[in-house]
């Protein structure tokens, strides 16, 4: 197994743990044609299986791949891109927001909900678009949109 300076390539057993979390949390049973990598902060990245054709030991690499999500307390919180990869194939814990809630969410505000959902992570959806993952506390959605990706003005 090749280990980059900050990333570890996951073996089959370790990758199955991530796939199991995706199935348990979001009902995702599809196949991802990627290699999973993880750093010391439990951030999960995905990269094409074609990476095996590159001689990585001859390159100076700090990071590689697409940031997919973060492992935390035996759960996975997907990034915007991670939610877009699995969202169309997910079968549960998908929360569709109305336009007012979407405005709050993409601006980085927590969203108050009047619903009877179980606490946990939900894929956030608006129409056909997956916008990321939020954690429902029992009262509100905690937004994980990074400051750099928050929208100040939303064109409608």
C-alpha positions as CSV (number, residue, x, y, z in Angstrom):
1,X,0.0,0.0,0.0
2,X,1.3,3.4,-1.0
3,X,1.1,6.1,1.7
4,X,1.5,9.8,0.6
5,X,2.7,12.3,3.0
6,X,-0.8,13.1,4.4
7,X,-3.1,10.5,2.8
8,X,-3.5,6.8,3.2
9,X,-5.0,4.7,0.4
10,X,-7.7,2.5,1.9
11,X,-7.7,-1.2,1.4
12,X,-10.8,-3.2,0.4
13,X,-11.9,-3.8,4.0
14,X,-11.5,-0.1,4.9
15,X,-13.3,1.0,1.8
16,X,-16.2,-1.4,2.6
17,X,-16.7,0.4,5.9
18,X,-17.3,3.7,4.0
19,X,-19.7,2.0,1.6
20,X,-21.5,0.4,4.6
21,X,-21.9,3.9,6.1
22,X,-23.3,5.2,2.8
23,X,-25.8,2.3,2.7
24,X,-26.8,2.7,6.4
25,X,-27.2,6.4,6.3
26,X,-28.5,7.1,2.8
27,X,-29.6,3.8,1.4
28,X,-26.9,4.0,-1.2
29,X,-26.1,0.5,-2.6
30,X,-24.5,1.6,-5.9
31,X,-21.0,1.0,-6.9
32,X,-18.4,3.7,-6.8
33,X,-15.5,3.2,-9.2
34,X,-13.0,5.1,-7.1
35,X,-10.2,4.5,-4.7
36,X,-10.8,5.9,-1.3
37,X,-8.1,7.9,0.6
38,X,-8.1,9.3,4.1
39,X,-6.0,11.8,6.0
40,X,-5.3,12.1,9.7
41,X,-8.3,14.4,10.2
42,X,-10.6,11.6,8.9
43,X,-11.3,13.5,5.7
44,X,-12.1,11.1,2.9
45,X,-11.1,11.7,-0.7
46,X,-11.9,9.7,-3.9
47,X,-9.7,9.3,-6.9
48,X,-10.0,7.4,-10.2
49,X,-8.8,3.8,-10.2
50,X,-6.5,4.8,-13.1
51,X,-4.2,6.3,-10.5
52,X,-2.5,2.9,-10.4
53,X,-1.0,3.7,-13.8
54,X,0.9,6.6,-12.3
55,X,4.3,6.2,-10.5
56,X,3.4,8.2,-7.4
57,X,6.7,7.6,-5.7
58,X,8.3,9.7,-8.4
59,X,6.0,12.7,-7.7
60,X,5.9,15.2,-4.9
61,X,2.3,15.1,-3.9
62,X,0.7,16.9,-0.9
63,X,-2.9,16.0,-1.7
64,X,-4.8,14.2,-4.4
65,X,-8.4,13.4,-5.3
66,X,-11.8,14.9,-4.7
67,X,-12.8,15.7,-1.1
68,X,-15.8,13.4,-0.6
69,X,-16.6,13.6,3.1
70,X,-15.5,13.4,6.7
71,X,-15.8,10.4,9.1
72,X,-17.1,11.4,12.6
73,X,-18.5,9.1,15.3
74,X,-19.1,6.2,12.9
75,X,-21.0,8.4,10.5
76,X,-20.0,10.1,7.3
77,X,-20.8,13.8,6.5
78,X,-20.6,14.2,2.7
79,X,-19.3,17.3,1.0
80,X,-21.3,19.1,-1.7
81,X,-19.5,16.9,-4.3
82,X,-19.9,13.8,-2.3
83,X,-23.7,14.4,-2.1
84,X,-23.8,15.0,-5.8
85,X,-22.1,11.7,-6.5
86,X,-24.3,9.5,-4.4
87,X,-27.5,11.6,-4.1
88,X,-29.2,10.5,-7.3
89,X,-28.9,6.9,-6.1
90,X,-29.7,7.4,-2.4
91,X,-32.9,6.0,-1.1
92,X,-33.3,7.5,2.3
93,X,-32.4,10.6,4.5
94,X,-33.0,13.0,1.6
95,X,-34.5,16.3,2.6
96,X,-36.0,18.6,0.0
97,X,-35.9,22.2,1.0
98,X,-38.2,24.9,-0.3
99,X,-36.8,28.1,-1.9
100,X,-36.7,30.1,1.3
101,X,-34.9,27.3,3.1
102,X,-32.5,26.9,0.2
103,X,-31.7,30.6,0.4
104,X,-30.8,30.2,4.1
105,X,-28.8,27.0,3.5
106,X,-26.6,28.3,0.7
107,X,-25.9,31.5,2.6
108,X,-24.5,29.4,5.5
109,X,-27.4,29.8,8.0
110,X,-28.9,27.0,10.0
111,X,-32.4,26.2,8.9
112,X,-35.3,25.8,11.3
113,X,-37.6,22.9,10.5
114,X,-41.0,22.0,11.8
115,X,-41.0,18.3,11.1
116,X,-40.7,15.0,12.8
117,X,-37.4,13.7,11.5
118,X,-34.9,11.6,13.3
119,X,-31.7,13.4,14.2
120,X,-28.8,12.7,12.0
121,X,-27.2,13.6,8.6
122,X,-29.5,14.3,5.6
123,X,-28.7,14.9,2.0
124,X,-30.0,18.3,1.1
125,X,-31.9,18.6,-2.2
126,X,-33.6,21.3,-4.2
127,X,-35.3,20.1,-7.3
128,X,-32.9,17.8,-9.0
129,X,-29.8,19.4,-7.4
130,X,-28.0,18.0,-4.3
131,X,-26.5,20.8,-2.3
132,X,-24.6,18.9,0.4
133,X,-25.2,17.3,3.7
134,X,-26.6,18.9,6.9
135,X,-27.2,17.5,10.4
136,X,-30.7,17.6,11.8
137,X,-30.6,18.2,15.6
138,X,-34.3,17.6,16.2
139,X,-35.1,21.3,15.8
140,X,-32.9,22.7,13.0
141,X,-30.5,21.8,10.2
142,X,-26.9,22.6,11.0
143,X,-25.3,23.9,7.8
144,X,-21.8,22.7,6.8
145,X,-21.4,25.0,3.8
146,X,-17.8,26.3,4.2
147,X,-17.4,30.1,4.4
148,X,-15.6,30.2,1.0
149,X,-18.6,28.5,-0.7
150,X,-21.4,30.4,0.9
151,X,-23.4,32.7,-1.4
152,X,-23.9,36.3,-0.4
153,X,-26.4,37.0,-3.3
154,X,-28.6,34.4,-4.7
155,X,-29.8,35.0,-8.3
156,X,-33.3,33.7,-8.8
